[in-house]
Structures are given as structure tokens and as C-alpha cells.
């Protein structure tokens, strides 16, 4: 079983799902009992697609991984 990379950046915990997909969590929410997953990032041919939890069907696109993370910060 492959262990996926996990790291903290911009106050968020990022877990690699595959070499082009990441799950983004905010551990501060877990402290108050709320779900900690805030969204997902998918790399698509030079762009990063962001899917936010609670906004089904809505996708936003960014040119950098850091910009995509900024969109998921609460």
C-alpha cells in the first residue's frame, strides 16, 4: 500500500491522493467538531481545478497550486 504525502501549507493540511489530486483539510474545524475537509484540488494540463465542499457542481480554476489553496482557506 502506497503512503500518500501529507504536508501543511498556508494553514491547511494537504494530503496527496494521486500525483495530480489533493484533499485539503483545515484542522481548526476538527477542534470544534466540524468536518475538516474543505475541498479538493485537481491538476489539469497546467491549471488547478478547485472543488469546495458545500458548493456542489461549482469549479474554479487557477494557474498555480498556491492560488488554488488560497481559494480554500476559510
N, C-alpha and C positions, 0 to 999 in steps of 0.2 A: 504494500500500500504506500503510495507516494504521500509525503507530508508536504502540505502547501505552505508557502511563505506567508508570514504574518508580520506586519510592521505598523508602527504608529507614525502618522504624518498629519500635520495641521490639526492635531487634537482628535483625530479619528483613527480607529483600528481598521486596517485594510488587510483582508485575507484573500490570497490568490486562489481562485477556483480553477483556472486554467492559465495558459500562458497569455491569454488575451481577455480574461474575465476576472473581476474582483468584487467581493462583497464588502460593503463599507458599514461599519458599526460605530455608534457613539456610546462609549462605555458609561458616560454620565447618566444616560437614560436608564441603564440597568440598575444604578444605585437607587432610583426612585420607583423601580418596579415596572417601568415601561419597556416595550420591545426596543432592543438596542440596534437592530439593523435599520439603517436609514436609506439604503439604496444599493444599486449595482452599477458597475462601470464595465463597458464592453468596448474593446478597441476594434475599430473598423477602418481599414485602409487609411491610416493617418489621422483619423478622427476618433474621439472618445464619446460614446453614447452613454448618457446617464438616465437611469430609471430610478425614480424616487418612490419609496414606499408611501402609500396613501394617494398616489397620483397615477392610477392605472391608465394605460394607453398613452400617457404623455411621455415623450422622449425629448431630451435636449442634447445638443452636440457641441463639443469643444475641441479645440486644436491641441490642447495639452492635457496631460493627466492631472497636473496640479489645478488647472482651471475646472476640470470635472469634479475634483474633490471639493473645491470651494463651493460649488453648487450644492453639495450635500451637507455642508456644515450648517448646523442649526443656529 
